[in-house]
Amino acid sequence: MTIDPTVSTPPIAARRLGTRVRDIHGDYFDDPWDWLREKDNPEVIAHLNAENAWTDHVCAPTLDLQRSLVAEFKAYTTETDVSVPLREGDYWYYRRTQEGQSYATHHRLHMSQCEASGDNADLPPVLTPGQPHPGEELLVDENAYAKGQEFFRLATLTPSPDGQLIAWARDFSGDERWTWVIQTPDGTIVDETVTDTGYGLAWSADSSAFIYTRLDEAWRQCELWVHRVGTDPSEDRLLLSEPDEAFDLWFAPSRDPRWVAIHSTSPTTGEAWLWSAHAPLTAPVPVTGREQGVLVGCEPAGDHLLIVHSRSSREGSVAAAPIPADLAARMAGEGAAVASSAINTTLPATPIAPPSTWVSVREPREGERIAEVEAFASFMLVTMRSGSLTQVACHQRATRAGAEPVPGGDLEGLWDEGRFVEVESPVRTLITGGGGRFEDTSFTIEHQSVTVPPTAERVEVGSFERRVLKRLEVPGWDPAQFVEERVWVPSRDSRVQIPVTLIRHRDTLPDGTNAGWIHGYGSYEISFDAEFDILRLPALQRGMVHAIAHIRGGGEMGRAWYEDGKELVKVNTFTDFIDVAQWLQASGWVAEDRLIAEGRSAGGLLMGAVTNMAPQTFRAVLAGVPFVDALTTILDASLPLTVGEWEEWGNPIESAQVYALMRSYTPYENVAEGVVHPAIMATTSLNDTRVYYVEPAKWVQRLREVSASDQEERPIVLRTEMVAGHGGRSGRYGRWEARAEEFAFVMSQVGVTA
């Protein structure tokens, strides 16, 4: 940080009326700062740089705390480390990190090398941090690609089925428009011509081609394409197109190597197809069709299909469905027929697995929300929520998957009732570990909490015996010194009890003196689960009380919990958060003038809303990439994500009721005049596609214009990363520095200065 001694006041952006005028449903609004949206305007860049200079000035007194925090992040981190290997084909794939390097390196090890070293080839090899295993291959060194770049991110490293090619996606700006790099295992690049794509890649069975998604101008994944390695992208062929702007296309390779399940989903409705990896030039075959209000997920299970759906319960159900016996042969024949011609995207009219063919496997029990399944030859894993916590249930088959499809009449009773993976902890997050082959008879789980570092274990399906693969080493950290519990806070409408994860040092007392930190999200049915983050440890060690408010609008308590915090009842999200915050103070866990609130993205909307509704409750607010100009964005169908989100927020263009509600809570337009606000730090990135930088830029101007806060005592600042995206800076050291500045800003506001 370079402090400019001439900076002594916050920057003021000119008010320019007429840039964006709204006149709808009897409401008129002339936005004076929407001109800050002009990203290519030098005046806008100058203003953002001035905001950064002001933030430098305000944060200068916290530099010592920032440095201490970074040093503590480093001390808690085992910098030279290695991930748990994942099996793909005949290789184990894993990442290494090295002290002094900001990015990871990616490696693999052939199973024969494991056998030569005395390891069981069917179990992940025992690897030593910082020491290459005999026969280990270096695939990608992220540090080499990041050198000289202000931003770098790698995503989705995917080996080809024959292991001779490695595909990975890169982003140099943070806008999440990816370039696919196809290379040989020794690092020789053979193809990097597929650019500006969405997430995901799946290989054809012969490793000669792959599918990917393309984006429209609104950053919607709307087309599925196939590319042959080494050819010009102009020769790529369109396999599937989704014209409905409310839907996004996405896919996920299954462990059954013959099929890739493709989905098109909105927040309330879904549809699925199957793409044959053996017939890559064939248009996908429809599986379920589209039924309004029914969410659908498809997972190939070898000789039949597994369907996760909301047709019988909004909390999700699992069904089995037969695969037509001639499907594979028909797909292969169609692939040959179109091999030298354009793809025919006119799909068969009749889905291969309509609801009439489904056989129920698992219905949600009381308090459950079924999310997805992962199929293996002899078992499946069902990921769900139960009692506000994540769960994994293992269901075994009566017979292993065979080569011939199971007739529909034989699906009844094929799967057992299932068994939960047990983790003895009152608050924890449990997920499946990914990787693995279809024929495996064991699977990987990972469990953790805010205070307990992640542990990866291998579980044998028959005996349920477990073997620890890795526990994250955190030097100097003792979870036994802390109490982590689930408490329940009544909502102001008296209809629900809000689950709260409460974390404190075991010696902390509810005496009304403690500094506190409350986190929340509450949108899109996304759950804010208790997960370990080294960056949170210094604040806990300093005696700060932390709370995660699992508010309505999130997914912690299932689909009903989500639906009770969206659209016309969105305000429940905000009042739940305030209720939890005020409970923390009333219960004595946190002092009334020492509470920090934090949220990111839609959680940033939460920060803006609760700051307007209950500014006296919070002493400091940290709003990361905040969605604080929500109404303007949701009124503009040309902006990324907007149309698809009308099912989340409602459509204020067509509905005067939705408009009035959003107008009442959108943070930028509801900042009260003459109010003493908390100290606020908003953070954003110039290349953020999900939440434009202009939203916090305008919000900060409005706050400063009308707030009664003393800008020396309770400053309002904006930090903009000039080359980054929604996730902020890339590389672990860059992230440490950015978070240390944010944390030091809010911690100093509540008297935690050393």
SULGIUR-V318327 format. One record per residue. N is the residue number from 1. RES is the residue in one small letter. SS is DSSP state (2 for helix, 1 for strand, 0 for the rest). PSI is psi in whole degrees, -180 to 180 (none if undefined). NEAR is the number of other ideal C-beta (glycine too) atoms within 10 Angstrom. Layout:
# SULGIUR-V318327
[[N/RES/SS/PSI/NEAR] [N/RES/SS/PSI/NEAR]]
This chain:
# SULGIUR-V318327
[[1/m/0/127/12] [2/t/0/118/5] [3/i/0/125/12] [4/d/0/113/12] [5/p/0/-14/6] [6/t/0/-11/7] [7/v/0/119/17] [8/s/0/-8/8] [9/t/0/153/8] [10/p/0/149/20] [11/p/0/145/18] [12/i/0/120/11] [13/a/0/140/21] [14/a/0/142/11] [15/r/0/122/13] [16/r/0/101/14] [17/l/0/155/11] [18/g/0/-5/10] [19/t/0/-48/15] [20/r/1/111/17] [21/v/1/132/11] [22/r/1/129/17] [23/d/1/94/9] [24/i/1/143/13] [25/h/0/35/15] [26/g/0/11/8] [27/d/1/135/12] [28/y/1/132/8] [29/f/1/123/14] [30/d/1/109/14] [31/d/1/113/22] [32/p/0/-17/19] [33/w/0/14/23] [34/d/2/-16/19] [35/w/2/-19/21] [36/l/2/-8/24] [37/r/2/-17/19] [38/e/0/85/13] [39/k/0/-31/13] [40/d/0/2/6] [41/n/0/120/12] [42/p/2/-30/8] [43/e/2/-35/12] [44/v/2/-47/19] [45/i/2/-40/15] [46/a/2/-39/11] [47/h/2/-44/22] [48/l/2/-38/24] [49/n/2/-37/13] [50/a/2/-39/17] [51/e/2/-42/23] [52/n/2/-39/20] [53/a/2/-40/17] [54/w/2/-40/23] [55/t/2/-41/23] [56/d/2/-45/18] [57/h/2/-47/20] [58/v/2/-37/20] [59/c/2/-6/23] [60/a/2/-42/12] [61/p/2/-15/12] [62/t/2/9/21] [63/l/2/-40/15] [64/d/2/-41/11] [65/l/2/-39/21] [66/q/2/-48/22] [67/r/2/-39/13] [68/s/2/-42/16] [69/l/2/-45/23] [70/v/2/-42/19] [71/a/2/-38/13] [72/e/2/-39/20] [73/f/2/-46/21] [74/k/2/-43/15] [75/a/2/-34/15] [76/y/2/-12/19] [77/t/0/129/19] [78/t/0/91/15] [79/e/0/-37/15] [80/t/0/108/15] [81/d/1/175/18] [82/v/1/142/21] [83/s/0/169/17] [84/v/0/125/20] [85/p/0/144/25] [86/l/1/139/17] [87/r/1/128/18] [88/e/1/114/18] [89/g/0/-128/16] [90/d/0/14/13] [91/y/1/152/22] [92/w/1/129/26] [93/y/1/142/21] [94/y/1/167/22] [95/r/1/147/20] [96/r/1/147/21] [97/t/1/151/21] [98/q/0/138/16] [99/e/0/132/12] [100/g/0/-10/9] [101/q/0/133/18] [102/s/0/-21/18] [103/y/0/166/22] [104/a/0/164/21] [105/t/1/148/18] [106/h/1/136/19] [107/h/1/170/23] [108/r/1/162/24] [109/l/1/126/23] [110/h/1/145/17] [111/m/2/-30/17] [112/s/2/-31/12] [113/q/2/-32/19] [114/c/2/-46/23] [115/e/2/-40/12] [116/a/2/-27/12] [117/s/0/2/14] [118/g/0/6/8] [119/d/0/156/18] [120/n/0/117/11] [121/a/0/-19/16] [122/d/0/-6/13] [123/l/0/153/15] [124/p/0/136/24] [125/p/0/153/20] [126/v/0/115/14] [127/l/0/149/22] [128/t/1/125/9] [129/p/0/134/14] [130/g/0/-4/13] [131/q/1/111/10] [132/p/0/139/13] [133/h/0/144/20] [134/p/0/128/9] [135/g/0/0/14] [136/e/0/137/18] [137/e/1/133/18] [138/l/1/123/14] [139/l/1/-55/21] [140/v/1/130/22] [141/d/1/103/17] [142/e/2/-32/22] [143/n/2/-36/16] [144/a/2/-41/12] [145/y/2/-30/17] [146/a/2/-16/21] [147/k/0/126/10] [148/g/0/-1/7] [149/q/0/140/14] [150/e/0/-23/15] [151/f/0/140/23] [152/f/0/135/22] [153/r/1/135/22] [154/l/1/140/20] [155/a/1/147/14] [156/t/1/63/12] [157/l/1/119/18] [158/t/1/112/20] [159/p/1/150/20] [160/s/0/159/21] [161/p/0/-35/15] [162/d/0/-3/13] [163/g/0/5/15] [164/q/0/-11/10] [165/l/0/149/20] [166/i/1/128/23] [167/a/1/137/21] [168/w/1/157/22] [169/a/1/144/23] [170/r/1/154/19] [171/d/1/121/18] [172/f/0/-1/16] [173/s/0/-22/18] [174/g/0/4/24] [175/d/0/1/20] [176/e/0/37/22] [177/r/0/111/17] [178/w/1/149/25] [179/t/1/131/15] [180/w/1/128/22] [181/v/1/123/19] [182/i/1/123/22] [183/q/1/164/17] [184/t/0/165/12] [185/p/0/-26/16] [186/d/0/3/9] [187/g/0/-3/13] [188/t/0/121/8] [189/i/1/127/9] [190/v/1/-16/12] [191/d/1/125/18] [192/e/0/42/12] [193/t/0/-13/15] [194/v/0/109/22] [195/t/0/169/11] [196/d/0/49/10] [197/t/1/172/21] [198/g/0/-162/22] [199/y/0/147/15] [200/g/0/146/23] [201/l/0/141/23] [202/a/1/135/23] [203/w/1/152/23] [204/s/0/160/23] [205/a/0/-29/16] [206/d/0/7/12] [207/s/0/18/16] [208/s/0/-15/15] [209/a/1/166/21] [210/f/1/158/25] [211/i/1/154/25] [212/y/1/171/23] [213/t/1/149/23] [214/r/1/156/18] [215/l/1/150/21] [216/d/0/-175/12] [217/e/0/-21/8] [218/a/0/17/17] [219/w/0/36/19] [220/r/0/128/23] [221/q/1/109/21] [222/c/1/-8/21] [223/e/1/142/20] [224/l/1/123/30] [225/w/1/157/19] [226/v/1/136/22] [227/h/1/131/23] [228/r/1/128/17] [229/v/0/130/19] [230/g/0/-5/11] [231/t/0/165/13] [232/d/0/136/9] [233/p/2/-20/13] [234/s/2/-18/6] [235/e/2/-4/9] [236/d/0/153/19] [237/r/1/137/19] [238/l/1/124/14] [239/l/1/-36/22] [240/l/1/140/23] [241/s/1/139/13] [242/e/0/104/20] [243/p/0/-21/7] [244/d/0/119/15] [245/e/0/-11/16] [246/a/0/-6/17] [247/f/0/149/21] [248/d/1/139/20] [249/l/1/138/23] [250/w/1/165/15] [251/f/1/163/25] [252/a/1/119/15] [253/p/1/137/18] [254/s/0/169/23] [255/r/0/-22/19] [256/d/0/109/20] [257/p/0/-7/16] [258/r/0/-24/18] [259/w/1/150/28] [260/v/1/127/24] [261/a/1/129/23] [262/i/1/139/27] [263/h/1/148/20] [264/s/1/124/24] [265/t/1/148/19] [266/s/0/178/22] [267/p/0/-16/19] [268/t/0/-13/15] [269/t/0/147/19] [270/g/1/164/21] [271/e/1/152/24] [272/a/1/150/27] [273/w/1/166/25] [274/l/1/133/24] [275/w/1/133/25] [276/s/1/120/23] [277/a/0/-19/24] [278/h/0/-10/15] [279/a/0/69/23] [280/p/0/-20/24] [281/l/0/12/21] [282/t/0/137/23] [283/a/0/143/25] [284/p/0/150/22] [285/v/1/131/22] [286/p/1/138/21] [287/v/0/-52/23] [288/t/0/-22/26] [289/g/0/-179/16] [290/r/0/123/16] [291/e/0/118/16] [292/q/0/129/7] [293/g/0/4/10] [294/v/0/118/18] [295/l/0/141/20] [296/v/1/136/24] [297/g/1/140/22] [298/c/1/137/26] [299/e/1/114/21] [300/p/1/133/23] [301/a/0/32/27] [302/g/0/-78/24] [303/d/0/8/22] [304/h/1/-177/23] [305/l/1/149/30] [306/l/1/132/25] [307/i/1/123/25] [308/v/1/125/24] [309/h/1/164/22] [310/s/0/25/21] [311/r/0/-38/17] [312/s/0/-16/15] [313/s/0/136/15] [314/r/0/-14/18] [315/e/0/5/21] [316/g/0/143/26] [317/s/1/158/19] [318/v/1/130/26] [319/a/1/156/22] [320/a/1/146/23] [321/a/1/144/24] [322/p/1/155/21] [323/i/0/130/23] [324/p/0/136/13] [325/a/0/-30/11] [326/d/0/9/10] [327/l/2/-49/17] [328/a/2/-43/17] [329/a/2/-39/11] [330/r/2/-41/17] [331/m/2/-44/22] [332/a/2/-39/14] [333/g/2/-42/12] [334/e/2/-36/18] [335/g/2/-42/17] [336/a/2/-35/12] [337/a/2/-32/13] [338/v/0/9/15] [339/a/0/-29/11] [340/s/0/18/7] [341/s/0/174/9] [342/a/0/151/9] [343/i/0/137/17] [344/n/0/108/12] [345/t/0/9/14] [346/t/0/105/7] [347/l/0/157/14] [348/p/0/142/11] [349/a/0/-26/7] [350/t/0/120/8] [351/p/0/150/19] [352/i/0/-19/20] [353/a/0/68/26] [354/p/0/163/14] [355/p/2/-27/17] [356/s/2/-17/7] [357/t/2/-5/20] [358/w/0/141/22] [359/v/1/124/18] [360/s/1/133/13] [361/v/1/-45/24] [362/r/1/125/22] [363/e/1/152/14] [364/p/0/135/21] [365/r/0/175/10] [366/e/0/124/7] [367/g/0/5/14] [368/e/1/151/20] [369/r/1/111/26] [370/i/1/127/27] [371/a/1/-52/20] [372/e/1/167/16] [373/v/1/154/23] [374/e/1/124/20] [375/a/1/138/22] [376/f/0/175/25] [377/a/0/-32/20] [378/s/0/1/18] [379/f/1/169/22] [380/m/1/154/24] [381/l/1/128/23] [382/v/1/117/25] [383/t/1/131/18] [384/m/1/178/26] [385/r/1/146/24] [386/s/1/123/17] [387/g/0/36/13] [388/s/0/-3/22] [389/l/1/157/21] [390/t/1/147/21] [391/q/1/154/20] [392/v/1/125/24] [393/a/1/136/20] [394/c/1/120/20] [395/h/1/131/21] [396/q/1/151/17] [397/r/1/152/20] [398/a/0/-34/10] [399/t/0/151/11] [400/r/0/155/14] [401/a/0/135/20] [402/g/0/-177/10] [403/a/0/-28/6] [404/e/0/142/9] [405/p/0/144/19] [406/v/0/126/21] [407/p/0/150/11] [408/g/2/-37/17] [409/g/2/-17/8] [410/d/2/1/16] [411/l/0/-26/21] [412/e/0/124/11] [413/g/0/5/9] [414/l/0/-33/18] [415/w/1/143/22] [416/d/0/-178/13] [417/e/0/-14/9] [418/g/0/160/18] [419/r/1/132/14] [420/f/1/147/13] [421/v/0/121/18] [422/e/0/136/11] [423/v/0/121/19] [424/e/0/92/6] [425/s/0/135/16] [426/p/0/-29/12] [427/v/0/120/21] [428/r/0/161/19] [429/t/1/127/21] [430/l/1/127/20] [431/i/1/163/17] [432/t/1/155/20] [433/g/0/-5/19] [434/g/0/178/11] [435/g/0/-169/18] [436/g/0/161/19] [437/r/0/158/14] [438/f/0/-36/17] [439/e/0/-2/12] [440/d/0/152/18] [441/t/0/16/13] [442/s/1/166/18] [443/f/1/166/23] [444/t/1/139/23] [445/i/1/162/20] [446/e/1/133/19] [447/h/1/150/19] [448/q/1/175/23] [449/s/0/-173/23] [450/v/0/-36/24] [451/t/0/-19/23] [452/v/0/119/23] [453/p/0/158/17] [454/p/0/140/17] [455/t/1/127/18] [456/a/1/134/19] [457/e/1/150/19] [458/r/1/129/20] [459/v/1/125/19] [460/e/1/131/12] [461/v/0/-47/19] [462/g/0/-52/10] [463/s/0/-18/8] [464/f/0/21/11] [465/e/0/144/10] [466/r/1/144/15] [467/r/1/122/13] [468/v/1/125/9] [469/l/1/-39/18] [470/k/1/137/19] [471/r/1/130/13] [472/l/0/124/17] [473/e/0/127/12] [474/v/0/94/18] [475/p/0/132/9] [476/g/0/3/9] [477/w/0/131/19] [478/d/0/101/9] [479/p/2/-26/14] [480/a/2/-16/8] [481/q/2/-4/12] [482/f/1/153/21] [483/v/1/129/15] [484/e/1/119/20] [485/e/1/163/11] [486/r/1/121/16] [487/v/1/162/17] [488/w/1/127/12] [489/v/1/129/23] [490/p/1/139/12] [491/s/0/158/17] [492/r/0/-23/11] [493/d/0/0/12] [494/s/0/15/7] [495/r/0/-26/10] [496/v/0/162/19] [497/q/1/126/13] [498/i/1/120/24] [499/p/1/139/22] [500/v/1/130/22] [501/t/1/118/24] [502/l/1/127/23] [503/i/1/134/23] [504/r/1/160/23] [505/h/1/146/16] [506/r/0/-20/8] [507/d/0/-4/9] [508/t/0/136/17] [509/l/0/150/11] [510/p/0/67/13] [511/d/0/10/9] [512/g/0/14/14] [513/t/0/-11/13] [514/n/0/148/21] [515/a/0/145/23] [516/g/1/164/24] [517/w/1/118/27] [518/i/1/134/26] [519/h/1/150/22] [520/g/0/165/29] [521/y/0/-83/26] [522/g/0/39/32] [523/s/0/162/26] [524/y/0/16/16] [525/e/0/25/20] [526/i/0/131/16] [527/s/0/138/23] [528/f/0/85/19] [529/d/0/162/23] [530/a/0/103/23] [531/e/0/150/14] [532/f/0/133/19] [533/d/0/113/9] [534/i/2/-32/19] [535/l/2/-18/18] [536/r/2/-15/20] [537/l/2/-41/20] [538/p/2/-39/22] [539/a/2/-41/22] [540/l/2/-41/21] [541/q/2/-27/16] [542/r/0/7/14] [543/g/0/9/14] [544/m/0/140/23] [545/v/1/128/23] [546/h/1/144/22] [547/a/1/135/24] [548/i/1/118/24] [549/a/1/112/30] [550/h/1/74/28] [551/i/0/162/32] [552/r/0/148/28] [553/g/0/-25/30] [554/g/0/-173/26] [555/g/0/10/22] [556/e/0/-34/28] [557/m/0/22/22] [558/g/0/-177/26] [559/r/2/-37/20] [560/a/2/-37/12] [561/w/2/-42/26] [562/y/2/-48/24] [563/e/2/-19/16] [564/d/0/11/20] [565/g/0/36/22] [566/k/0/170/21] [567/e/2/-122/19] [568/l/2/-8/11] [569/v/2/26/14] [570/k/0/-30/25] [571/v/2/-23/16] [572/n/2/-35/23] [573/t/2/-46/27] [574/f/2/-44/25] [575/t/2/-34/20] [576/d/2/-45/29] [577/f/2/-45/30] [578/i/2/-41/21] [579/d/2/-42/21] [580/v/2/-43/23] [581/a/2/-45/23] [582/q/2/-28/18] [583/w/2/-40/20] [584/l/2/-38/27] [585/q/2/-44/17] [586/a/2/-32/12] [587/s/0/-11/13] [588/g/0/-4/13] [589/w/0/-30/22] [590/v/0/139/30] [591/a/0/149/19] [592/e/0/-27/13] [593/d/0/23/14] [594/r/0/33/22] [595/l/1/127/26] [596/i/1/140/27] [597/a/1/140/29] [598/e/1/139/23] [599/g/1/154/29] [600/r/1/145/23] [601/s/0/-117/21] [602/a/2/-26/25] [603/g/2/-22/27] [604/g/2/-35/29] [605/l/2/-44/29] [606/l/2/-44/32] [607/m/2/-45/29] [608/g/2/-41/30] [609/a/2/-46/26] [610/v/2/-28/26] [611/t/2/-39/25] [612/n/2/-39/22] [613/m/2/-34/17] [614/a/0/61/18] [615/p/2/-29/18] [616/q/2/-16/12] [617/t/2/-27/20] [618/f/0/137/27] [619/r/0/-29/22] [620/a/1/148/23] [621/v/1/133/26] [622/l/1/111/27] [623/a/1/103/31] [624/g/1/132/25] [625/v/0/59/28] [626/p/0/137/30] [627/f/0/66/28] [628/v/0/-4/32] [629/d/0/50/27] [630/a/2/-42/27] [631/l/2/-45/24] [632/t/2/-44/23] [633/t/2/-46/20] [634/i/2/-15/25] [635/l/0/-12/17] [636/d/0/98/14] [637/a/0/-14/12] [638/s/0/-14/8] [639/l/0/153/17] [640/p/0/137/22] [641/l/0/-15/16] [642/t/0/-55/20] [643/v/2/-43/20] [644/g/2/-18/19] [645/e/2/1/22] [646/w/2/-25/21] [647/e/2/-11/15] [648/e/2/-48/20] [649/w/2/-18/24] [650/g/0/166/20] [651/n/0/101/17] [652/p/0/-10/22] [653/i/0/-45/16] [654/e/0/-28/11] [655/s/0/117/16] [656/a/2/-31/13] [657/q/2/-45/13] [658/v/2/-43/21] [659/y/2/-47/22] [660/a/2/-40/13] [661/l/2/-49/20] [662/m/2/-37/21] [663/r/2/-27/18] [664/s/2/-19/14] [665/y/2/-14/19] [666/t/0/122/24] [667/p/2/-44/28] [668/y/2/-35/23] [669/e/2/5/21] [670/n/0/23/17] [671/v/0/121/21] [672/a/0/142/13] [673/e/0/144/9] [674/g/0/16/7] [675/v/0/142/15] [676/v/0/111/12] [677/h/0/163/21] [678/p/0/163/25] [679/a/1/137/24] [680/i/1/131/30] [681/m/1/119/27] [682/a/1/137/28] [683/t/1/145/26] [684/t/1/177/29] [685/s/1/140/27] [686/l/0/-31/19] [687/n/0/16/22] [688/d/0/121/25] [689/t/0/-30/19] [690/r/0/-47/17] [691/v/0/110/27] [692/y/0/143/24] [693/y/2/-26/24] [694/v/2/-27/22] [695/e/2/-57/28] [696/p/2/-29/32] [697/a/2/-43/23] [698/k/2/-42/24] [699/w/2/-45/29] [700/v/2/-40/27] [701/q/2/-45/25] [702/r/2/-42/21] [703/l/2/-48/24] [704/r/2/-33/21] [705/e/2/-38/14] [706/v/2/-10/14] [707/s/0/145/21] [708/a/0/5/12] [709/s/0/141/19] [710/d/0/119/10] [711/q/0/-9/15] [712/e/0/-41/7] [713/e/0/-43/9] [714/r/0/75/17] [715/p/0/155/21] [716/i/1/115/23] [717/v/1/158/23] [718/l/1/125/27] [719/r/1/121/24] [720/t/1/122/21] [721/e/1/122/25] [722/m/0/-17/14] [723/v/0/86/15] [724/a/0/177/25] [725/g/1/-150/24] [726/h/0/-31/18] [727/g/0/2/19] [728/g/1/-158/22] [729/r/0/152/21] [730/s/0/163/25] [731/g/0/143/19] [732/r/2/-36/18] [733/y/2/-38/17] [734/g/2/-41/18] [735/r/2/-42/16] [736/w/2/-47/22] [737/e/2/-43/17] [738/a/2/-45/17] [739/r/2/-34/22] [740/a/2/-40/24] [741/e/2/-46/23] [742/e/2/-49/21] [743/f/2/-42/25] [744/a/2/-37/24] [745/f/2/-53/26] [746/v/2/-36/25] [747/m/2/-40/23] [748/s/2/-28/18] [749/q/2/-23/26] [750/v/0/19/22] [751/g/0/13/11] [752/v/0/95/20] [753/t/0/-1/14] [754/a/0/none/8]]
